[in-house]
Amino acid sequence: MLHLIGLILKIIGIILTVILGILVLLVCIVLLVPVRYAADVDFPGNVSEIKAHGSVSWLIHLIRLKVSFENGELKWKLGLVWLRFSSEAEKDKEAAPKEKRGKKNKEKSVNVPKTQRIEEKDVSENAKEKKSAETGKEERAEVKLQKTEVQGKETQNTKSKDAKALDAEHLKKESQDTKSHKTEPEEMSRIEKLCERFRKIFEKIKYTFRQICDKIKAIGETKEQITVFLENESHQRAFAKLMKETVWIRRFLRPKEITGDIHFGFEDPYLTGKTLALLSMIYPFVGEHMNIEPDFEEKVLEGSVKIRGGLRLFHLIALVWCLIWNRDIRILIKDVRKRMK
């Protein structure tokens, strides 16, 4: 009896160790097997003619993604073990129901009997005759209306001319009376209007000056808050930790192979200088294998770039683990959230 219990326990232990071994193997595969990536970009001379190809794969191409950009079209292919998806397959699926609808409509038009078509033609001819008779009646009525409108306008014009002549005579008499009756109170009203205008201009200047002062005060307050935030000892230690971890992770995130030769330029030399300044930030990491040549006179974009590398999930998890368990970084995150609110 004891011998059987021992055998059962032994079998259960073997099964558990096998399951644990499989789980540990899967975890190691996920953490240590790198996600490999590659990218090729060609610049033939114009932005519209750029060609780009990229691919991402993991675990002996069991999971793979390919992306290409040519002639202004983006194409992609995704593979999950034996399953395959692509942009072309989706286009075919969308086009299939449209083709089926077109075929059904054609079949319906063919299956219509001849007698029905003849009846439809007779009905359409009768409808056209009715429409033509109705349009003739409408045109006659419109001609009569136009004649009556013209006569009415002529009578109105004669009356309006007489009224305008009378109004002109009255206006002349009133203007002569007003010129003769100009007095000092009117001159005083003009002076008051000028004073009101100057007062409004002065108030506007005063309001803008106050706004400028308020903005200067707000900038001073924000500057003081930023200096207090940066001079905090725990925040300084957190920044130092972040710099240290970024230097550590940079070694593993850096691509294994970068080669390229770029000749670029814009019509405006200012834009060329700006882009060159941005590229100079990346140049210390890729300067050994990259050749960047700016052109300050012509609009040019020529060359090619090739990138190969891999990323392991283990390094990213280790970075997040070190940052989360650091007390200074947790305090920094809390303070940033408070200020964002």
Secondary structure as a PSIPRED ss2 file (coil, helix, strand):
# PSIPRED VFORMAT (PSIPRED V4.0)

   1 M C   1.000  0.000  0.000
   2 L H   0.000  1.000  0.000
   3 H H   0.000  1.000  0.000
   4 L H   0.000  1.000  0.000
   5 I H   0.000  1.000  0.000
   6 G H   0.000  1.000  0.000
   7 L H   0.000  1.000  0.000
   8 I H   0.000  1.000  0.000
   9 L H   0.000  1.000  0.000
  10 K H   0.000  1.000  0.000
  11 I H   0.000  1.000  0.000
  12 I H   0.000  1.000  0.000
  13 G H   0.000  1.000  0.000
  14 I H   0.000  1.000  0.000
  15 I H   0.000  1.000  0.000
  16 L H   0.000  1.000  0.000
  17 T H   0.000  1.000  0.000
  18 V H   0.000  1.000  0.000
  19 I H   0.000  1.000  0.000
  20 L H   0.000  1.000  0.000
  21 G H   0.000  1.000  0.000
  22 I H   0.000  1.000  0.000
  23 L H   0.000  1.000  0.000
  24 V H   0.000  1.000  0.000
  25 L H   0.000  1.000  0.000
  26 L H   0.000  1.000  0.000
  27 V H   0.000  1.000  0.000
  28 C H   0.000  1.000  0.000
  29 I H   0.000  1.000  0.000
  30 V H   0.000  1.000  0.000
  31 L H   0.000  1.000  0.000
  32 L H   0.000  1.000  0.000
  33 V C   1.000  0.000  0.000
  34 P C   1.000  0.000  0.000
  35 V E   0.000  0.000  1.000
  36 R E   0.000  0.000  1.000
  37 Y E   0.000  0.000  1.000
  38 A E   0.000  0.000  1.000
  39 A E   0.000  0.000  1.000
  40 D E   0.000  0.000  1.000
  41 V E   0.000  0.000  1.000
  42 D E   0.000  0.000  1.000
  43 F E   0.000  0.000  1.000
  44 P C   1.000  0.000  0.000
  45 G C   1.000  0.000  0.000
  46 N C   1.000  0.000  0.000
  47 V H   0.000  1.000  0.000
  48 S H   0.000  1.000  0.000
  49 E H   0.000  1.000  0.000
  50 I C   1.000  0.000  0.000
  51 K E   0.000  0.000  1.000
  52 A E   0.000  0.000  1.000
  53 H E   0.000  0.000  1.000
  54 G E   0.000  0.000  1.000
  55 S E   0.000  0.000  1.000
  56 V E   0.000  0.000  1.000
  57 S E   0.000  0.000  1.000
  58 W E   0.000  0.000  1.000
  59 L C   1.000  0.000  0.000
  60 I C   1.000  0.000  0.000
  61 H C   1.000  0.000  0.000
  62 L C   1.000  0.000  0.000
  63 I E   0.000  0.000  1.000
  64 R E   0.000  0.000  1.000
  65 L E   0.000  0.000  1.000
  66 K E   0.000  0.000  1.000
  67 V E   0.000  0.000  1.000
  68 S E   0.000  0.000  1.000
  69 F E   0.000  0.000  1.000
  70 E E   0.000  0.000  1.000
  71 N C   1.000  0.000  0.000
  72 G C   1.000  0.000  0.000
  73 E E   0.000  0.000  1.000
  74 L E   0.000  0.000  1.000
  75 K E   0.000  0.000  1.000
  76 W E   0.000  0.000  1.000
  77 K E   0.000  0.000  1.000
  78 L E   0.000  0.000  1.000
  79 G E   0.000  0.000  1.000
  80 L E   0.000  0.000  1.000
  81 V C   1.000  0.000  0.000
  82 W C   1.000  0.000  0.000
  83 L E   0.000  0.000  1.000
  84 R E   0.000  0.000  1.000
  85 F E   0.000  0.000  1.000
  86 S E   0.000  0.000  1.000
  87 S H   0.000  1.000  0.000
  88 E H   0.000  1.000  0.000
  89 A H   0.000  1.000  0.000
  90 E H   0.000  1.000  0.000
  91 K H   0.000  1.000  0.000
  92 D H   0.000  1.000  0.000
  93 K H   0.000  1.000  0.000
  94 E H   0.000  1.000  0.000
  95 A H   0.000  1.000  0.000
  96 A H   0.000  1.000  0.000
  97 P H   0.000  1.000  0.000
  98 K H   0.000  1.000  0.000
  99 E H   0.000  1.000  0.000
 100 K H   0.000  1.000  0.000
 101 R H   0.000  1.000  0.000
 102 G H   0.000  1.000  0.000
 103 K H   0.000  1.000  0.000
 104 K H   0.000  1.000  0.000
 105 N H   0.000  1.000  0.000
 106 K H   0.000  1.000  0.000
 107 E H   0.000  1.000  0.000
 108 K H   0.000  1.000  0.000
 109 S H   0.000  1.000  0.000
 110 V H   0.000  1.000  0.000
 111 N H   0.000  1.000  0.000
 112 V C   1.000  0.000  0.000
 113 P C   1.000  0.000  0.000
 114 K H   0.000  1.000  0.000
 115 T H   0.000  1.000  0.000
 116 Q H   0.000  1.000  0.000
 117 R H   0.000  1.000  0.000
 118 I H   0.000  1.000  0.000
 119 E H   0.000  1.000  0.000
 120 E H   0.000  1.000  0.000
 121 K H   0.000  1.000  0.000
 122 D H   0.000  1.000  0.000
 123 V H   0.000  1.000  0.000
 124 S H   0.000  1.000  0.000
 125 E H   0.000  1.000  0.000
 126 N H   0.000  1.000  0.000
 127 A H   0.000  1.000  0.000
 128 K H   0.000  1.000  0.000
 129 E H   0.000  1.000  0.000
 130 K H   0.000  1.000  0.000
 131 K H   0.000  1.000  0.000
 132 S H   0.000  1.000  0.000
 133 A H   0.000  1.000  0.000
 134 E H   0.000  1.000  0.000
 135 T H   0.000  1.000  0.000
 136 G H   0.000  1.000  0.000
 137 K H   0.000  1.000  0.000
 138 E H   0.000  1.000  0.000
 139 E H   0.000  1.000  0.000
 140 R H   0.000  1.000  0.000
 141 A H   0.000  1.000  0.000
 142 E H   0.000  1.000  0.000
 143 V H   0.000  1.000  0.000
 144 K H   0.000  1.000  0.000
 145 L H   0.000  1.000  0.000
 146 Q H   0.000  1.000  0.000
 147 K H   0.000  1.000  0.000
 148 T H   0.000  1.000  0.000
 149 E H   0.000  1.000  0.000
 150 V H   0.000  1.000  0.000
 151 Q H   0.000  1.000  0.000
 152 G H   0.000  1.000  0.000
 153 K H   0.000  1.000  0.000
 154 E H   0.000  1.000  0.000
 155 T H   0.000  1.000  0.000
 156 Q H   0.000  1.000  0.000
 157 N H   0.000  1.000  0.000
 158 T H   0.000  1.000  0.000
 159 K H   0.000  1.000  0.000
 160 S H   0.000  1.000  0.000
 161 K H   0.000  1.000  0.000
 162 D H   0.000  1.000  0.000
 163 A H   0.000  1.000  0.000
 164 K H   0.000  1.000  0.000
 165 A H   0.000  1.000  0.000
 166 L H   0.000  1.000  0.000
 167 D H   0.000  1.000  0.000
 168 A H   0.000  1.000  0.000
 169 E H   0.000  1.000  0.000
 170 H H   0.000  1.000  0.000
 171 L H   0.000  1.000  0.000
 172 K H   0.000  1.000  0.000
 173 K H   0.000  1.000  0.000
 174 E H   0.000  1.000  0.000
 175 S H   0.000  1.000  0.000
 176 Q H   0.000  1.000  0.000
 177 D H   0.000  1.000  0.000
 178 T H   0.000  1.000  0.000
 179 K H   0.000  1.000  0.000
 180 S H   0.000  1.000  0.000
 181 H C   1.000  0.000  0.000
 182 K C   1.000  0.000  0.000
 183 T C   1.000  0.000  0.000
 184 E H   0.000  1.000  0.000
 185 P H   0.000  1.000  0.000
 186 E H   0.000  1.000  0.000
 187 E H   0.000  1.000  0.000
 188 M H   0.000  1.000  0.000
 189 S H   0.000  1.000  0.000
 190 R H   0.000  1.000  0.000
 191 I H   0.000  1.000  0.000
 192 E H   0.000  1.000  0.000
 193 K H   0.000  1.000  0.000
 194 L H   0.000  1.000  0.000
 195 C H   0.000  1.000  0.000
 196 E H   0.000  1.000  0.000
 197 R H   0.000  1.000  0.000
 198 F H   0.000  1.000  0.000
 199 R H   0.000  1.000  0.000
 200 K H   0.000  1.000  0.000
 201 I H   0.000  1.000  0.000
 202 F H   0.000  1.000  0.000
 203 E H   0.000  1.000  0.000
 204 K H   0.000  1.000  0.000
 205 I H   0.000  1.000  0.000
 206 K H   0.000  1.000  0.000
 207 Y H   0.000  1.000  0.000
 208 T H   0.000  1.000  0.000
 209 F H   0.000  1.000  0.000
 210 R H   0.000  1.000  0.000
 211 Q H   0.000  1.000  0.000
 212 I H   0.000  1.000  0.000
 213 C H   0.000  1.000  0.000
 214 D H   0.000  1.000  0.000
 215 K H   0.000  1.000  0.000
 216 I H   0.000  1.000  0.000
 217 K H   0.000  1.000  0.000
 218 A H   0.000  1.000  0.000
 219 I H   0.000  1.000  0.000
 220 G H   0.000  1.000  0.000
 221 E H   0.000  1.000  0.000
 222 T H   0.000  1.000  0.000
 223 K H   0.000  1.000  0.000
 224 E H   0.000  1.000  0.000
 225 Q H   0.000  1.000  0.000
 226 I H   0.000  1.000  0.000
 227 T H   0.000  1.000  0.000
 228 V H   0.000  1.000  0.000
 229 F H   0.000  1.000  0.000
 230 L H   0.000  1.000  0.000
 231 E H   0.000  1.000  0.000
 232 N C   1.000  0.000  0.000
 233 E H   0.000  1.000  0.000
 234 S H   0.000  1.000  0.000
 235 H H   0.000  1.000  0.000
 236 Q H   0.000  1.000  0.000
 237 R H   0.000  1.000  0.000
 238 A H   0.000  1.000  0.000
 239 F H   0.000  1.000  0.000
 240 A H   0.000  1.000  0.000
 241 K H   0.000  1.000  0.000
 242 L H   0.000  1.000  0.000
 243 M H   0.000  1.000  0.000
 244 K H   0.000  1.000  0.000
 245 E H   0.000  1.000  0.000
 246 T H   0.000  1.000  0.000
 247 V H   0.000  1.000  0.000
 248 W H   0.000  1.000  0.000
 249 I H   0.000  1.000  0.000
 250 R H   0.000  1.000  0.000
 251 R H   0.000  1.000  0.000
 252 F H   0.000  1.000  0.000
 253 L H   0.000  1.000  0.000
 254 R C   1.000  0.000  0.000
 255 P C   1.000  0.000  0.000
 256 K C   1.000  0.000  0.000
 257 E E   0.000  0.000  1.000
 258 I E   0.000  0.000  1.000
 259 T E   0.000  0.000  1.000
 260 G E   0.000  0.000  1.000
 261 D E   0.000  0.000  1.000
 262 I E   0.000  0.000  1.000
 263 H E   0.000  0.000  1.000
 264 F E   0.000  0.000  1.000
 265 G E   0.000  0.000  1.000
 266 F C   1.000  0.000  0.000
 267 E C   1.000  0.000  0.000
 268 D C   1.000  0.000  0.000
 269 P H   0.000  1.000  0.000
 270 Y H   0.000  1.000  0.000
 271 L H   0.000  1.000  0.000
 272 T H   0.000  1.000  0.000
 273 G H   0.000  1.000  0.000
 274 K H   0.000  1.000  0.000
 275 T H   0.000  1.000  0.000
 276 L H   0.000  1.000  0.000
 277 A H   0.000  1.000  0.000
 278 L H   0.000  1.000  0.000
 279 L H   0.000  1.000  0.000
 280 S H   0.000  1.000  0.000
 281 M H   0.000  1.000  0.000
 282 I H   0.000  1.000  0.000
 283 Y H   0.000  1.000  0.000
 284 P H   0.000  1.000  0.000
 285 F H   0.000  1.000  0.000
 286 V H   0.000  1.000  0.000
 287 G C   1.000  0.000  0.000
 288 E C   1.000  0.000  0.000
 289 H C   1.000  0.000  0.000
 290 M E   0.000  0.000  1.000
 291 N E   0.000  0.000  1.000
 292 I E   0.000  0.000  1.000
 293 E E   0.000  0.000  1.000
 294 P E   0.000  0.000  1.000
 295 D C   1.000  0.000  0.000
 296 F C   1.000  0.000  0.000
 297 E C   1.000  0.000  0.000
 298 E C   1.000  0.000  0.000
 299 K C   1.000  0.000  0.000
 300 V E   0.000  0.000  1.000
 301 L E   0.000  0.000  1.000
 302 E E   0.000  0.000  1.000
 303 G E   0.000  0.000  1.000
 304 S E   0.000  0.000  1.000
 305 V E   0.000  0.000  1.000
 306 K E   0.000  0.000  1.000
 307 I E   0.000  0.000  1.000
 308 R E   0.000  0.000  1.000
 309 G E   0.000  0.000  1.000
 310 G E   0.000  0.000  1.000
 311 L E   0.000  0.000  1.000
 312 R C   1.000  0.000  0.000
 313 L H   0.000  1.000  0.000
 314 F H   0.000  1.000  0.000
 315 H H   0.000  1.000  0.000
 316 L H   0.000  1.000  0.000
 317 I H   0.000  1.000  0.000
 318 A H   0.000  1.000  0.000
 319 L H   0.000  1.000  0.000
 320 V H   0.000  1.000  0.000
 321 W H   0.000  1.000  0.000
 322 C H   0.000  1.000  0.000
 323 L H   0.000  1.000  0.000
 324 I H   0.000  1.000  0.000
 325 W C   1.000  0.000  0.000
 326 N C   1.000  0.000  0.000
 327 R H   0.000  1.000  0.000
 328 D H   0.000  1.000  0.000
 329 I H   0.000  1.000  0.000
 330 R H   0.000  1.000  0.000
 331 I H   0.000  1.000  0.000
 332 L H   0.000  1.000  0.000
 333 I H   0.000  1.000  0.000
 334 K H   0.000  1.000  0.000
 335 D H   0.000  1.000  0.000
 336 V H   0.000  1.000  0.000
 337 R H   0.000  1.000  0.000
 338 K H   0.000  1.000  0.000
 339 R H   0.000  1.000  0.000
 340 M H   0.000  1.000  0.000
 341 K C   1.000  0.000  0.000
